[in-house]
Amino acid sequence: MDGIRLVVLDPPAYRRSWPAGRFFPGMTGELVYDRALEPEESAALLARIAEPAR
C-alpha cells in the first residue's frame, strides 16, 4: 500500500482440517516488527483498502 508492504494478522475465518501454512525451501524470508498500530491508525488504513474481487 503506497509502496509499503503491510501484514494484517487476524484469526482464521474458519477452522481448517489441513495445515494452512506454506513452505518454500529455496526462499528465505525476513520480517521486521516495528510496532503495532493504534486502533485509529488501523481503521484509517483498512478504510483505504478495497474489498477483494469475487
FILUM-58387 format. One record per atom (N, C-alpha, C): residue number from 1; residue in one letter; x, y, z. Coordinates in nm, 3 decimals. Atoms other than C-alpha are relative to their C-alpha. Layout:
BEGIN
<atom><nr>NUM</nr><rest>a</rest><c1>X</c1><c2>Y</c2><c3>Z</c3></atom>
...
This chain:
BEGIN
<atom><nr>1</nr><rest>m</rest><c1>0.086</c1><c2>-0.117</c2><c3>0.000</c3></atom>
<atom><nr>1</nr><rest>m</rest><c1>0.000</c1><c2>0.000</c2><c3>0.000</c3></atom>
<atom><nr>1</nr><rest>m</rest><c1>0.090</c1><c2>0.123</c2><c3>0.000</c3></atom>
<atom><nr>2</nr><rest>d</rest><c1>-0.084</c1><c2>-0.120</c2><c3>0.014</c3></atom>
<atom><nr>2</nr><rest>d</rest><c1>0.162</c1><c2>0.324</c2><c3>-0.117</c3></atom>
<atom><nr>2</nr><rest>d</rest><c1>0.148</c1><c2>-0.034</c2><c3>0.008</c3></atom>
<atom><nr>3</nr><rest>g</rest><c1>-0.139</c1><c2>0.040</c2><c3>0.001</c3></atom>
<atom><nr>3</nr><rest>g</rest><c1>0.488</c1><c2>0.135</c2><c3>-0.168</c3></atom>
<atom><nr>3</nr><rest>g</rest><c1>0.049</c1><c2>-0.070</c2><c3>0.126</c3></atom>
<atom><nr>4</nr><rest>i</rest><c1>-0.037</c1><c2>0.066</c2><c3>-0.126</c3></atom>
<atom><nr>4</nr><rest>i</rest><c1>0.486</c1><c2>-0.026</c2><c3>0.177</c3></atom>
<atom><nr>4</nr><rest>i</rest><c1>-0.081</c1><c2>-0.128</c2><c3>0.012</c3></atom>
<atom><nr>5</nr><rest>r</rest><c1>0.070</c1><c2>0.126</c2><c3>-0.020</c3></atom>
<atom><nr>5</nr><rest>r</rest><c1>0.402</c1><c2>-0.389</c2><c3>0.245</c3></atom>
<atom><nr>5</nr><rest>r</rest><c1>-0.055</c1><c2>-0.005</c2><c3>0.142</c3></atom>
<atom><nr>6</nr><rest>l</rest><c1>0.066</c1><c2>0.011</c2><c3>-0.130</c3></atom>
<atom><nr>6</nr><rest>l</rest><c1>0.154</c1><c2>-0.439</c2><c3>0.527</c3></atom>
<atom><nr>6</nr><rest>l</rest><c1>-0.039</c1><c2>-0.145</c2><c3>0.022</c3></atom>
<atom><nr>7</nr><rest>v</rest><c1>0.046</c1><c2>0.132</c2><c3>-0.037</c3></atom>
<atom><nr>7</nr><rest>v</rest><c1>0.079</c1><c2>-0.761</c2><c3>0.708</c3></atom>
<atom><nr>7</nr><rest>v</rest><c1>-0.110</c1><c2>0.019</c2><c3>0.103</c3></atom>
<atom><nr>8</nr><rest>v</rest><c1>0.114</c1><c2>-0.009</c2><c3>-0.090</c3></atom>
<atom><nr>8</nr><rest>v</rest><c1>-0.263</c1><c2>-0.783</c2><c3>0.867</c3></atom>
<atom><nr>8</nr><rest>v</rest><c1>-0.019</c1><c2>-0.138</c2><c3>0.061</c3></atom>
<atom><nr>9</nr><rest>l</rest><c1>0.013</c1><c2>0.128</c2><c3>-0.069</c3></atom>
<atom><nr>9</nr><rest>l</rest><c1>-0.283</c1><c2>-1.058</c2><c3>1.126</c3></atom>
<atom><nr>9</nr><rest>l</rest><c1>-0.136</c1><c2>-0.007</c2><c3>0.067</c3></atom>
<atom><nr>10</nr><rest>d</rest><c1>0.132</c1><c2>0.026</c2><c3>-0.056</c3></atom>
<atom><nr>10</nr><rest>d</rest><c1>-0.630</c1><c2>-1.185</c2><c3>1.206</c3></atom>
<atom><nr>10</nr><rest>d</rest><c1>-0.012</c1><c2>-0.150</c2><c3>0.025</c3></atom>
<atom><nr>11</nr><rest>p</rest><c1>0.024</c1><c2>0.144</c2><c3>-0.014</c3></atom>
<atom><nr>11</nr><rest>p</rest><c1>-0.755</c1><c2>-1.519</c2><c3>1.333</c3></atom>
<atom><nr>11</nr><rest>p</rest><c1>-0.057</c1><c2>-0.054</c2><c3>-0.131</c3></atom>
<atom><nr>12</nr><rest>p</rest><c1>0.059</c1><c2>0.058</c2><c3>0.121</c3></atom>
<atom><nr>12</nr><rest>p</rest><c1>-0.852</c1><c2>-1.761</c2><c3>1.053</c3></atom>
<atom><nr>12</nr><rest>p</rest><c1>-0.151</c1><c2>0.018</c2><c3>-0.001</c3></atom>
<atom><nr>13</nr><rest>a</rest><c1>0.145</c1><c2>-0.021</c2><c3>0.013</c3></atom>
<atom><nr>13</nr><rest>a</rest><c1>-1.203</c1><c2>-1.705</c2><c3>0.920</c3></atom>
<atom><nr>13</nr><rest>a</rest><c1>-0.078</c1><c2>-0.126</c2><c3>0.036</c3></atom>
<atom><nr>14</nr><rest>y</rest><c1>0.066</c1><c2>0.127</c2><c3>-0.033</c3></atom>
<atom><nr>14</nr><rest>y</rest><c1>-1.284</c1><c2>-2.075</c2><c3>0.973</c3></atom>
<atom><nr>14</nr><rest>y</rest><c1>0.106</c1><c2>-0.104</c2><c3>0.032</c3></atom>
<atom><nr>15</nr><rest>r</rest><c1>-0.093</c1><c2>0.108</c2><c3>-0.035</c3></atom>
<atom><nr>15</nr><rest>r</rest><c1>-1.125</c1><c2>-2.392</c2><c3>1.109</c3></atom>
<atom><nr>15</nr><rest>r</rest><c1>0.032</c1><c2>-0.082</c2><c3>-0.123</c3></atom>
<atom><nr>16</nr><rest>r</rest><c1>-0.042</c1><c2>0.084</c2><c3>0.111</c3></atom>
<atom><nr>16</nr><rest>r</rest><c1>-0.927</c1><c2>-2.599</c2><c3>0.863</c3></atom>
<atom><nr>16</nr><rest>r</rest><c1>0.042</c1><c2>-0.136</c2><c3>0.053</c3></atom>
<atom><nr>17</nr><rest>s</rest><c1>-0.040</c1><c2>0.135</c2><c3>-0.042</c3></atom>
<atom><nr>17</nr><rest>s</rest><c1>-0.868</c1><c2>-2.972</c2><c3>0.877</c3></atom>
<atom><nr>17</nr><rest>s</rest><c1>0.136</c1><c2>-0.037</c2><c3>-0.060</c3></atom>
<atom><nr>18</nr><rest>w</rest><c1>-0.131</c1><c2>0.022</c2><c3>0.059</c3></atom>
<atom><nr>18</nr><rest>w</rest><c1>-0.535</c1><c2>-2.936</c2><c3>0.692</c3></atom>
<atom><nr>18</nr><rest>w</rest><c1>0.092</c1><c2>0.115</c2><c3>0.044</c3></atom>
<atom><nr>19</nr><rest>p</rest><c1>-0.091</c1><c2>-0.109</c2><c3>-0.036</c3></atom>
<atom><nr>19</nr><rest>p</rest><c1>-0.222</c1><c2>-2.733</c2><c3>0.766</c3></atom>
<atom><nr>19</nr><rest>p</rest><c1>-0.005</c1><c2>0.109</c2><c3>-0.108</c3></atom>
<atom><nr>20</nr><rest>a</rest><c1>0.018</c1><c2>-0.109</c2><c3>0.095</c3></atom>
<atom><nr>20</nr><rest>a</rest><c1>-0.272</c1><c2>-2.393</c2><c3>0.603</c3></atom>
<atom><nr>20</nr><rest>a</rest><c1>0.131</c1><c2>0.072</c2><c3>-0.032</c3></atom>
<atom><nr>21</nr><rest>g</rest><c1>-0.127</c1><c2>-0.066</c2><c3>0.024</c3></atom>
<atom><nr>21</nr><rest>g</rest><c1>0.096</c1><c2>-2.296</c2><c3>0.608</c3></atom>
<atom><nr>21</nr><rest>g</rest><c1>0.058</c1><c2>-0.034</c2><c3>-0.136</c3></atom>
<atom><nr>22</nr><rest>r</rest><c1>-0.070</c1><c2>0.025</c2><c3>0.125</c3></atom>
<atom><nr>22</nr><rest>r</rest><c1>0.321</c1><c2>-2.277</c2><c3>0.304</c3></atom>
<atom><nr>22</nr><rest>r</rest><c1>0.149</c1><c2>-0.014</c2><c3>0.029</c3></atom>
<atom><nr>23</nr><rest>f</rest><c1>-0.141</c1><c2>0.026</c2><c3>-0.021</c3></atom>
<atom><nr>23</nr><rest>f</rest><c1>0.678</c1><c2>-2.399</c2><c3>0.276</c3></atom>
<atom><nr>23</nr><rest>f</rest><c1>0.073</c1><c2>0.016</c2><c3>-0.132</c3></atom>
<atom><nr>24</nr><rest>f</rest><c1>-0.081</c1><c2>-0.023</c2><c3>0.118</c3></atom>
<atom><nr>24</nr><rest>f</rest><c1>0.927</c1><c2>-2.269</c2><c3>0.021</c3></atom>
<atom><nr>24</nr><rest>f</rest><c1>0.147</c1><c2>-0.013</c2><c3>0.040</c3></atom>
<atom><nr>25</nr><rest>p</rest><c1>-0.135</c1><c2>0.023</c2><c3>-0.052</c3></atom>
<atom><nr>25</nr><rest>p</rest><c1>1.268</c1><c2>-2.424</c2><c3>0.099</c3></atom>
<atom><nr>25</nr><rest>p</rest><c1>0.107</c1><c2>0.088</c2><c3>-0.066</c3></atom>
<atom><nr>26</nr><rest>g</rest><c1>-0.101</c1><c2>-0.081</c2><c3>0.066</c3></atom>
<atom><nr>26</nr><rest>g</rest><c1>1.458</c1><c2>-2.211</c2><c3>-0.157</c3></atom>
<atom><nr>26</nr><rest>g</rest><c1>-0.016</c1><c2>0.149</c2><c3>0.020</c3></atom>
<atom><nr>27</nr><rest>m</rest><c1>0.027</c1><c2>-0.143</c2><c3>-0.018</c3></atom>
<atom><nr>27</nr><rest>m</rest><c1>1.315</c1><c2>-1.879</c2><c3>-0.042</c3></atom>
<atom><nr>27</nr><rest>m</rest><c1>0.011</c1><c2>0.036</c2><c3>0.148</c3></atom>
<atom><nr>28</nr><rest>t</rest><c1>-0.013</c1><c2>-0.045</c2><c3>-0.139</c3></atom>
<atom><nr>28</nr><rest>t</rest><c1>1.433</c1><c2>-1.711</c2><c3>0.274</c3></atom>
<atom><nr>28</nr><rest>t</rest><c1>-0.083</c1><c2>0.126</c2><c3>0.018</c3></atom>
<atom><nr>29</nr><rest>g</rest><c1>0.083</c1><c2>-0.117</c2><c3>-0.029</c3></atom>
<atom><nr>29</nr><rest>g</rest><c1>1.221</c1><c2>-1.450</c2><c3>0.437</c3></atom>
<atom><nr>29</nr><rest>g</rest><c1>0.056</c1><c2>0.079</c2><c3>0.116</c3></atom>
<atom><nr>30</nr><rest>e</rest><c1>-0.041</c1><c2>-0.087</c2><c3>-0.110</c3></atom>
<atom><nr>30</nr><rest>e</rest><c1>1.273</c1><c2>-1.163</c2><c3>0.674</c3></atom>
<atom><nr>30</nr><rest>e</rest><c1>-0.119</c1><c2>0.086</c2><c3>0.039</c3></atom>
<atom><nr>31</nr><rest>l</rest><c1>0.109</c1><c2>-0.083</c2><c3>-0.052</c3></atom>
<atom><nr>31</nr><rest>l</rest><c1>1.024</c1><c2>-0.982</c2><c3>0.891</c3></atom>
<atom><nr>31</nr><rest>l</rest><c1>0.056</c1><c2>0.088</c2><c3>0.110</c3></atom>
<atom><nr>32</nr><rest>v</rest><c1>-0.042</c1><c2>-0.094</c2><c3>-0.103</c3></atom>
<atom><nr>32</nr><rest>v</rest><c1>1.097</c1><c2>-0.672</c2><c3>1.094</c3></atom>
<atom><nr>32</nr><rest>v</rest><c1>-0.127</c1><c2>0.057</c2><c3>0.062</c3></atom>
<atom><nr>33</nr><rest>y</rest><c1>0.117</c1><c2>-0.051</c2><c3>-0.072</c3></atom>
<atom><nr>33</nr><rest>y</rest><c1>0.835</c1><c2>-0.590</c2><c3>1.355</c3></atom>
<atom><nr>33</nr><rest>y</rest><c1>0.037</c1><c2>0.136</c2><c3>0.057</c3></atom>
<atom><nr>34</nr><rest>d</rest><c1>-0.026</c1><c2>-0.135</c2><c3>-0.051</c3></atom>
<atom><nr>34</nr><rest>d</rest><c1>0.834</c1><c2>-0.216</c2><c3>1.410</c3></atom>
<atom><nr>34</nr><rest>d</rest><c1>-0.087</c1><c2>0.030</c2><c3>0.121</c3></atom>
<atom><nr>35</nr><rest>r</rest><c1>0.093</c1><c2>-0.029</c2><c3>-0.109</c3></atom>
<atom><nr>35</nr><rest>r</rest><c1>0.523</c1><c2>-0.173</c2><c3>1.619</c3></atom>
<atom><nr>35</nr><rest>r</rest><c1>-0.140</c1><c2>-0.041</c2><c3>-0.043</c3></atom>
<atom><nr>36</nr><rest>a</rest><c1>0.142</c1><c2>0.021</c2><c3>0.028</c3></atom>
<atom><nr>36</nr><rest>a</rest><c1>0.153</c1><c2>-0.246</c2><c3>1.644</c3></atom>
<atom><nr>36</nr><rest>a</rest><c1>-0.063</c1><c2>0.136</c2><c3>-0.021</c3></atom>
<atom><nr>37</nr><rest>l</rest><c1>0.068</c1><c2>-0.126</c2><c3>0.027</c3></atom>
<atom><nr>37</nr><rest>l</rest><c1>-0.070</c1><c2>0.024</c2><c3>1.503</c3></atom>
<atom><nr>37</nr><rest>l</rest><c1>-0.104</c1><c2>0.028</c2><c3>0.108</c3></atom>
<atom><nr>38</nr><rest>e</rest><c1>0.108</c1><c2>-0.041</c2><c3>-0.089</c3></atom>
<atom><nr>38</nr><rest>e</rest><c1>-0.304</c1><c2>0.219</c2><c3>1.722</c3></atom>
<atom><nr>38</nr><rest>e</rest><c1>-0.133</c1><c2>-0.029</c2><c3>-0.070</c3></atom>
<atom><nr>39</nr><rest>p</rest><c1>0.128</c1><c2>0.031</c2><c3>0.063</c3></atom>
<atom><nr>39</nr><rest>p</rest><c1>-0.672</c1><c2>0.137</c2><c3>1.664</c3></atom>
<atom><nr>39</nr><rest>p</rest><c1>-0.043</c1><c2>0.103</c2><c3>-0.105</c3></atom>
<atom><nr>40</nr><rest>e</rest><c1>0.038</c1><c2>-0.104</c2><c3>0.096</c3></atom>
<atom><nr>40</nr><rest>e</rest><c1>-0.727</c1><c2>0.471</c2><c3>1.487</c3></atom>
<atom><nr>40</nr><rest>e</rest><c1>0.080</c1><c2>-0.014</c2><c3>-0.129</c3></atom>
<atom><nr>41</nr><rest>e</rest><c1>-0.084</c1><c2>0.019</c2><c3>0.118</c3></atom>
<atom><nr>41</nr><rest>e</rest><c1>-0.433</c1><c2>0.406</c2><c3>1.251</c3></atom>
<atom><nr>41</nr><rest>e</rest><c1>-0.048</c1><c2>-0.121</c2><c3>-0.081</c3></atom>
<atom><nr>42</nr><rest>s</rest><c1>0.049</c1><c2>0.120</c2><c3>0.067</c3></atom>
<atom><nr>42</nr><rest>s</rest><c1>-0.563</c1><c2>0.058</c2><c3>1.172</c3></atom>
<atom><nr>42</nr><rest>s</rest><c1>-0.130</c1><c2>0.030</c2><c3>-0.075</c3></atom>
<atom><nr>43</nr><rest>a</rest><c1>0.129</c1><c2>-0.032</c2><c3>0.063</c3></atom>
<atom><nr>43</nr><rest>a</rest><c1>-0.913</c1><c2>0.188</c2><c3>1.099</c3></atom>
<atom><nr>43</nr><rest>a</rest><c1>0.020</c1><c2>0.086</c2><c3>-0.124</c3></atom>
<atom><nr>44</nr><rest>a</rest><c1>-0.025</c1><c2>-0.088</c2><c3>0.114</c3></atom>
<atom><nr>44</nr><rest>a</rest><c1>-0.777</c1><c2>0.459</c2><c3>0.866</c3></atom>
<atom><nr>44</nr><rest>a</rest><c1>0.059</c1><c2>-0.079</c2><c3>-0.117</c3></atom>
<atom><nr>45</nr><rest>l</rest><c1>-0.060</c1><c2>0.080</c2><c3>0.107</c3></atom>
<atom><nr>45</nr><rest>l</rest><c1>-0.564</c1><c2>0.209</c2><c3>0.669</c3></atom>
<atom><nr>45</nr><rest>l</rest><c1>-0.101</c1><c2>-0.097</c2><c3>-0.059</c3></atom>
<atom><nr>46</nr><rest>l</rest><c1>0.098</c1><c2>0.096</c2><c3>0.050</c3></atom>
<atom><nr>46</nr><rest>l</rest><c1>-0.839</c1><c2>-0.052</c2><c3>0.644</c3></atom>
<atom><nr>46</nr><rest>l</rest><c1>-0.109</c1><c2>0.067</c2><c3>-0.081</c3></atom>
<atom><nr>47</nr><rest>a</rest><c1>0.102</c1><c2>-0.073</c2><c3>0.076</c3></atom>
<atom><nr>47</nr><rest>a</rest><c1>-1.081</c1><c2>0.213</c2><c3>0.517</c3></atom>
<atom><nr>47</nr><rest>a</rest><c1>0.048</c1><c2>0.027</c2><c3>-0.143</c3></atom>
<atom><nr>48</nr><rest>r</rest><c1>-0.056</c1><c2>-0.030</c2><c3>0.131</c3></atom>
<atom><nr>48</nr><rest>r</rest><c1>-0.844</c1><c2>0.271</c2><c3>0.221</c3></atom>
<atom><nr>48</nr><rest>r</rest><c1>0.021</c1><c2>-0.126</c2><c3>-0.085</c3></atom>
<atom><nr>49</nr><rest>i</rest><c1>-0.023</c1><c2>0.126</c2><c3>0.071</c3></atom>
<atom><nr>49</nr><rest>i</rest><c1>-0.814</c1><c2>-0.098</c2><c3>0.124</c3></atom>
<atom><nr>49</nr><rest>i</rest><c1>-0.132</c1><c2>-0.049</c2><c3>-0.059</c3></atom>
<atom><nr>50</nr><rest>a</rest><c1>0.122</c1><c2>0.049</c2><c3>0.068</c3></atom>
<atom><nr>50</nr><rest>a</rest><c1>-1.064</c1><c2>-0.232</c2><c3>-0.130</c3></atom>
<atom><nr>50</nr><rest>a</rest><c1>-0.029</c1><c2>-0.143</c2><c3>0.039</c3></atom>
<atom><nr>51</nr><rest>e</rest><c1>0.040</c1><c2>0.139</c2><c3>-0.021</c3></atom>
<atom><nr>51</nr><rest>e</rest><c1>-1.260</c1><c2>-0.549</c2><c3>-0.074</c3></atom>
<atom><nr>51</nr><rest>e</rest><c1>0.052</c1><c2>-0.083</c2><c3>-0.117</c3></atom>
<atom><nr>52</nr><rest>p</rest><c1>-0.047</c1><c2>0.084</c2><c3>0.111</c3></atom>
<atom><nr>52</nr><rest>p</rest><c1>-1.125</c1><c2>-0.842</c2><c3>-0.280</c3></atom>
<atom><nr>52</nr><rest>p</rest><c1>-0.111</c1><c2>-0.024</c2><c3>-0.101</c3></atom>
<atom><nr>53</nr><rest>a</rest><c1>0.098</c1><c2>0.030</c2><c3>0.105</c3></atom>
<atom><nr>53</nr><rest>a</rest><c1>-1.295</c1><c2>-0.903</c2><c3>-0.613</c3></atom>
<atom><nr>53</nr><rest>a</rest><c1>-0.045</c1><c2>-0.144</c2><c3>0.013</c3></atom>
<atom><nr>54</nr><rest>r</rest><c1>0.052</c1><c2>0.137</c2><c3>-0.012</c3></atom>
<atom><nr>54</nr><rest>r</rest><c1>-1.519</c1><c2>-1.209</c2><c3>-0.610</c3></atom>
<atom><nr>54</nr><rest>r</rest><c1>-0.047</c1><c2>-0.049</c2><c3>-0.133</c3></atom>
